[in-house]
Amino acid sequence: MVIFNMKDKDLISMNRRSAITLLTCMGFTLSLPSGLMASPELVQGEIDKIIKGSVTREAEIFLDVPEIAENGNQVKVSFEIESPMSEDDFVKEVYIFADGNPAPKVGKFEFTPFSGECFASTKMRLSKTQDVYLLAKFSDGNYALEKSTVKVTIGGCGG
């Protein structure tokens, strides 16, 4: 096998066994789960990108997730946020994050004053025991954050 080296503009010769070993090691490295899972730091980074230094406020947020999920393939998550949902004060957006999944952002919901109430329910996959975060953006530009831990006994993402 011959590889072209752009830096030296030379051809590098590699035997078949070395090429197979190199490709196997690269494949193994890419398949490691630790590089594929989000982390609490990554979730915090995503939250920081959204809030951009805005003020957080106290809010009555009811994040309903099971303490123990027997199967991570379908974990029900629902929420309700106390808000007058008036023109002057309403919940605009709600984000859901999970810090152990390949992509930390699980969902985004948008609301208007015409929604009347701020609640939703969905299902998500959780690969392992992890924290689920709910970030609510209000019409005044402030945010509220809630977190809950879900223990997964059977992984939903191949875990």
N, C-alpha and C positions, 0 to 999 in steps of 0.2 A: 504494500500500500504506500502511496506517495502523497505527502501533504505539502501544500505550497505555503511557505512562511512569508507573510507580507512584509515583515520588518526587515529581514535579511534578504528578501527576494531570492531565496534559495529553495530548492526542493529538499524536503526531509524524508528520508526513507524509514518506513516502519514495517516490521514484519506482521504477518497475519495474527499471530498469538498476542503480540503487544496491542494491536488494534482492538481485538476482542476483549482483552483485559480492560483497556481504557474505556470502551463503550459500556461494559458491564459495570464498572465502578461508577461511571456517570449516571447510568440508569438507577443503580442502587441508591446513590446520593439523592437523586431527584424524587425517589419514591419514599423517602423517610417522612413519617407523619409529622415530626416536630417542625419541619419547614412549611408544612401545609396548614397548620392550625394558627388561628389568631391567638392573641395573648391579651391580658388585661392592659398592657401598655399600648398595644395596637388599638384596642377599643377606646382607651382614653385619648389617643391621638385623633381618632375619628370624631370623637365628641368635641375635642378642642377645635377641630377644623370647622365644625358646625357652629359652635357657640361663639367663636372668635372673640373671647374675652368678655362676653356679655354677662350680665349679672344673673345669678340664679335666685329663684324665689321659692318660698314655701308654698306647697300646693297639696291638696288631698288627692293622692294618686293611689289607686287600688290596682296593683299588678298581681294578677292571679295566674300563677304557674304552680304545678305540683311540686311538692318537696321531693318526692321520689317518682321518677318516671320509669316504669317497668320496661318500656321500649322507647328508645330514642328516635325511632322512625317517625312517630307522630306525637309530638308533645303539644298539648293545647296551651295557648297563651291568650289571655284576655286582659283588658284593662278598662278602667273607668276613671275619668279625671273630673273632679268637681269644678265646674266653671259655669258662670251665668250664661255663657254663649250669646252675649249681646254684641252689638256693633262695636262697643268700646272695650269689651273684655271677653276674649274667647281663645280657645286653643286652636292654633293654626296647623301645627304639624306634630306628629308623634313618631319617633324612631325607636326601633327595637334592635338591640345588639346582643350578640352572644360571644363570649371571649374564648371559646374552645372550638369554634367552627372554622372551616377554611376561609370564609368571608365573614368578617365581624358584623356587617350590616345585614340584619335578617329582614327587616321590613320598614316601610314608611307609610304613614297614613296622613291624609290631609283633611282638615275640617274647616267649615265656615260657620258664621253665626246661624245660618239656615239649617245647620245640622241639628240644632236643638240640644243635643247632648253629645258628650265626647266619650264614646266607648267603641270598642271593636274586639273581635275575637278571631283567631286564626290558629293554624297548626304550623309547627316548624320541626326541623330535624335537629337533634343535638347529638353530637358524636360521643360525648363523655360528660361527666359531672362538670358543671361550669356555672358561671354567673350569667344571668340575663339582665340586661339594662333597659330601662325605658327613659327616653329623653323627650320631654314635651316643650314645644316652643309656643309661647303665648303671643297674642296680638301686639303687646307692648314691647316685644323684642326680648323679654326675659325668658329664662328656661328653668325647668325643674327636672330633677333626676331621681330615679328610683332603681333599686337593684335587688335581685333575689337569686338565691342559689337553687339549682335543680340537680339532684343526684340521679344520674342515668345508670340503670343496671345493665342494659343491653344497648350497645352503641347503635345509633341510627345512621351513621355515615361510615359504616365499615369497621367501627371500633369494638 
